[in-house]
Amino acid sequence: MGLLTWTQSRATNRRSDFAAITDRLDRELKEEKIQRRLQGGYLLDLLRWARLVGPTTPAGPPPEPPAELDLSPWHH
């Protein structure tokens, strides 16, 4: 009887572990998609700015990144 209970509790634990892992992966994927969207928009802003600034044109300040964009991977 004890073996059956132990096996059932292990199966329940595995299911809850799997659900926790998939929930975390879903959340991280959603956050990454948002960051990629913000990064893509900022890249387009930089490209627009670069088109306006020619070799003889005095360069103004480049556009600021969105406040929500996480640039920590590129900071040292």
C-alpha positions as CSV (number, residue, x, y, z in Angstrom):
1,M,0.0,0.0,0.0
2,G,2.9,2.4,0.8
3,L,4.5,1.9,-2.6
4,L,1.3,2.8,-4.4
5,T,0.9,6.0,-2.4
6,W,4.6,6.9,-2.9
7,T,4.2,6.4,-6.7
8,Q,1.1,8.5,-6.9
9,S,2.7,11.3,-4.9
10,R,5.7,11.2,-7.2
11,A,3.5,11.4,-10.3
12,T,1.6,14.4,-8.7
13,N,4.9,16.1,-7.9
14,R,6.1,15.6,-11.5
15,R,2.9,17.1,-12.9
16,S,3.2,20.1,-10.6
17,D,6.9,20.5,-11.5
18,F,6.1,20.3,-15.2
19,A,3.3,22.9,-14.8
20,A,5.6,25.2,-12.8
21,I,8.3,24.9,-15.5
22,T,6.0,25.5,-18.4
23,D,4.4,28.5,-16.6
24,R,7.8,30.0,-16.1
25,L,8.9,29.4,-19.7
26,D,5.6,30.9,-21.0
27,R,6.2,34.0,-18.8
28,E,9.8,34.4,-19.9
29,L,8.9,34.0,-23.5
30,K,6.2,36.7,-23.2
31,E,8.7,39.1,-21.6
32,E,11.3,38.3,-24.3
33,K,8.8,39.0,-27.1
34,I,8.0,42.4,-25.5
35,Q,11.7,43.2,-25.2
36,R,12.3,42.2,-28.9
37,R,9.4,44.4,-30.0
38,L,10.9,47.4,-28.1
39,Q,14.4,46.6,-29.4
40,G,13.1,46.4,-33.0
41,G,11.4,49.8,-32.6
42,Y,14.5,51.4,-31.2
43,L,16.6,50.0,-34.0
44,L,14.2,51.5,-36.5
45,D,14.5,54.9,-34.7
46,L,18.3,54.6,-34.9
47,L,18.2,53.8,-38.6
48,R,15.9,56.8,-39.3
49,W,18.3,59.0,-37.3
50,A,21.3,57.6,-39.3
51,R,19.6,58.4,-42.6
52,L,19.1,62.0,-41.5
53,V,22.7,62.3,-40.4
54,G,25.0,62.4,-43.5
55,P,28.8,62.8,-43.7
56,T,28.6,66.6,-43.7
57,T,25.5,67.0,-41.5
58,P,26.2,67.9,-37.9
59,A,25.0,65.0,-35.9
60,G,22.3,65.7,-33.3
61,P,21.9,63.4,-30.3
62,P,20.7,59.9,-31.2
63,P,17.2,58.9,-30.1
64,E,16.9,57.7,-26.5
65,P,15.9,54.0,-26.0
66,P,12.4,53.4,-24.6
67,A,12.4,53.3,-20.8
68,E,11.0,49.8,-20.7
69,L,13.8,48.4,-22.9
70,D,16.2,46.3,-20.8
71,L,19.7,47.1,-22.1
72,S,21.5,45.3,-19.2
73,P,22.9,42.5,-21.5
74,W,24.9,45.2,-23.3
75,H,26.1,47.1,-20.3
76,H,29.4,46.1,-18.7
